[in-house]
Amino acid sequence: MNVYLTLGAATLLALLVAATGWLLLRRPGRADSLTSLLDLADRLENDLKTCRSGLQQAYAVMSINPDLPAAGEEDAQHAIDAGLRALLQQRLWIRDRLPHAKAHEVDEARNSLLSARARLRPLLKALSQAQTDLDSAMRDHIRRDPDA
């Protein structure tokens, strides 16, 4: 009977070790968290730069005098610069704090980046539509008045 008890205990221990290993493999490690956060930061930075580029193009098309900023252009530039500065702060946090961060702090950082991208997405869509509309209006204007 002791043989069966020992065999059962050994089997139970082996199952516990296997289950623990499986759970550890399923749980994303710090390297995965770092990669994920940096990837999100890269995507947000790309979104902000796309927004800045689109705004510059739109203001250039609408500008009467290219040497003077259009109304709202400086405010838009300051908003994008503030977003890029905030993103830099987030990257520094990732670099400096992630190795010692608690799981909820990592989740908060990820959620912050995802939230920023979600808020920026409709603005990028609206900017793209505005650029399309401006391009169309410029083509119509050139067709109507070829000397302009």
C-alpha positions in Angstrom: 0.0 0.0 0.0 2.9 2.4 0.7 4.1 1.8 -2.9 0.7 3.0 -4.2 0.8 6.0 -1.9 4.3 6.9 -2.9 3.5 6.4 -6.6 0.3 8.6 -6.2 2.3 11.3 -4.4 5.0 11.3 -7.1 2.4 11.5 -9.8 0.6 14.3 -8.0 3.9 16.2 -7.6 4.8 15.6 -11.3 1.4 17.0 -12.3 1.9 20.1 -10.1 5.3 20.7 -11.6 3.9 20.3 -15.1 0.9 22.6 -14.4 3.2 25.2 -12.8 5.5 25.1 -15.8 2.6 25.4 -18.2 1.2 28.4 -16.3 4.6 30.1 -16.4 4.9 29.6 -20.1 1.4 30.9 -20.7 2.0 34.1 -18.6 3.8 36.7 -20.6 7.2 37.5 -19.1 8.9 40.8 -18.6 10.6 40.5 -22.0 7.2 40.1 -23.7 5.8 43.0 -21.7 8.7 45.2 -22.8 8.3 44.2 -26.4 4.6 44.8 -26.3 4.8 48.2 -24.7 7.6 49.3 -27.0 5.6 48.2 -30.0 2.6 50.1 -28.8 4.8 53.2 -28.2 6.2 52.9 -31.7 2.7 52.7 -33.2 1.5 55.7 -31.2 4.6 57.7 -32.2 3.9 56.8 -35.9 0.3 57.9 -35.4 1.4 61.2 -34.0 4.0 61.8 -36.7 1.3 60.9 -39.4 -1.0 63.4 -37.7 1.7 66.1 -37.7 2.5 65.5 -41.4 -1.1 65.5 -42.4 -1.7 68.8 -40.5 1.3 70.4 -42.1 0.0 69.4 -45.6 -3.5 70.6 -44.8 -2.2 74.0 -43.5 0.1 74.4 -46.5 -2.8 73.9 -48.9 -5.0 76.3 -47.0 -2.4 78.9 -46.3 -2.6 82.3 -48.1 0.9 83.2 -47.1 3.2 80.2 -46.6 5.6 82.3 -44.4 2.9 82.9 -41.8 1.3 80.2 -39.8 -2.4 79.6 -40.4 -5.0 80.1 -37.6 -4.8 77.1 -35.3 -1.6 75.8 -36.9 0.6 76.6 -33.9 -2.0 75.2 -31.4 -2.1 71.9 -33.4 1.7 71.8 -33.5 1.9 72.3 -29.8 -0.7 69.6 -29.1 1.3 67.1 -31.2 4.6 68.1 -29.6 3.0 67.6 -26.2 1.8 64.2 -27.2 5.3 63.3 -28.4 6.8 64.6 -25.1 4.3 62.5 -23.1 5.2 59.5 -25.2 8.9 60.1 -24.4 8.0 60.1 -20.7 6.2 56.9 -21.2 9.2 55.3 -23.0 11.5 56.5 -20.2 9.1 54.9 -17.7 9.2 51.6 -19.7 13.0 51.7 -19.8 13.6 52.6 -16.1 10.6 51.1 -14.3 9.4 48.0 -16.2 11.9 45.6 -14.7 10.6 46.4 -11.2 7.0 47.3 -12.1 4.1 45.4 -10.7 1.7 43.7 -13.1 -1.0 46.3 -12.6 1.5 49.1 -13.4 2.4 47.3 -16.6 -1.3 47.0 -17.4 -1.9 50.7 -16.7 1.0 51.6 -19.0 -0.4 49.4 -21.8 -3.9 50.7 -21.3 -2.6 54.3 -21.4 -0.9 53.7 -24.8 -4.0 51.9 -26.1 -6.3 54.7 -24.9 -4.1 57.3 -26.5 -4.1 55.5 -29.9 -7.9 55.0 -29.6 -8.4 58.7 -29.1 -6.1 59.6 -31.9 -7.6 57.2 -34.4 -10.8 59.2 -35.2 -8.7 62.3 -35.5 -6.4 60.7 -38.0 -9.5 59.4 -40.0 -11.0 63.0 -40.0 -7.6 64.4 -41.0 -7.4 61.9 -43.9 -10.9 62.8 -45.0 -10.1 66.5 -44.8 -7.0 66.0 -46.9 -9.0 64.1 -49.5 -11.6 66.9 -49.6 -8.9 69.6 -49.9 -7.2 67.7 -52.7 -10.5 67.3 -54.5 -11.3 71.0 -54.1 -7.9 72.0 -55.4 -8.3 69.7 -58.5 -11.8 71.2 -59.1 -10.4 74.7 -58.7 -7.5 74.0 -61.2 -10.0 72.5 -63.7 -12.2 75.5 -63.5 -9.5 78.1 -63.7 -6.3 76.8 -65.4 -4.6 80.2 -65.1 -4.8 80.2 -61.3 
